[in-house]
């Protein structure tokens, strides 16, 4: 099994769940932009730290299981994990009951009853 096949087992469901939430009415108005900013930050951190860890020999990849496309020393397959987190975690936050704020709601607009 290649790393892309393994990634597909969690990346495809994460993308489908994210796609369910994106057009929804319950999602906060800043949902897509917050996910995009988070993706950029996590992918940049992954690029930096995975390259460092691979170069110092903390871990390596089986050459027969990777695609051969790299970002520095890190194979592209390694970037699927933060991408899945960016897709799945905010989507679950919106889908689970009692977790998503009303669209457009801010902490300043909460009533005393809603305060934690």
N, C-alpha and C positions, 0 to 999 in steps of 0.2 A: 504494500500500500504506500502510495506517495504522500508527501505532506499536504499537497493540494487536495487529495481525496479526504484525508483526515480533516482538513480545514472545512471542507464542504459540509461535513456532518454538523458543525455548529454555526458556520457562517451563513448558510442558506436559511435555516430557521430564524436566525437573528435578523436577517434582512427582511424576511417575510413578516415577522412581528413588527418591525420598524415601519414597514410599508402599510400595515394595518392602522397604525397610530397616526401616521403623517397626515392623512386627510381628515382625521377625526375632529369632532367638535370639542372634545374635552381637553385636548392638548393645549398647553400654554402657547401664547403667540410667539414666544421666543424659542420654542422647541427646536426647530430646524437650525436656526443660527447658533444656538448653544451647542447642539450636537456637532455642527461643522467646526466650530472653534475648538471644541474638545478633541475632535478627530485630528486636527492639525497639531495640537499640542502633544497628544499621545503618540502620534506617528513620528513626530520629531524626536521625542524622548526615546522612543523605541529605536530609532535609527542611531542615535548617539550611544545609548547604553548597550544595545545588542552588539554593535560594532566593537565597542570596548571589551565586552565580555568574551566575544569570540576571538578577538586578537590576542588576549592574554591567556586563552586556552581554558576558560571556565566550562565551555561546552562547545560542541561541534555538531555538524549534520552529516548524515550518511549521504555520500555523493550520489548514490544510486536512487535516492528517494527525493531529491530536490530538482527543481526545474532548470537550474543553472543560471537563472536571472538573479542578480545581486544588487543591493544598495550598499556599497562598500563591501564589507565582509559578510553582511547579513543577507541570507536568501530572502527573496520577496515573500515567501511563504510565512516568514516570521511576523509579518505585519498584519496577518489575518487576526491574530489574537486581540490586539488593541482595537482593531476595526469592529470585531464582533462585540466587544465591550461597549463601544460607543453606540452601536446600533441597538443592542439588547437592553442594557440597563436603563436608559431613559424611557424606552418604550414600556418596559415592565412597570416603571414608576408611574406612568400615566394609566396603564391598564389595571393595576391593582387598586382595589377599592380604598377610598380614603386617603390617597397619596397625592393625587394631582390637584393643584390649585385651579380655581376657575380661570378660564382664559382672561387675561388682562388683570388678574388680581395681583396685588402687591402686599407686602407685609404692612404697609401703612393703611391699607383699606380694610384690614381685618377688624372684626368686632371683638369686643372683650371676650365673648363666648368662644371665639375661634382661636384665641391666643393659647399657645402651649403651656 
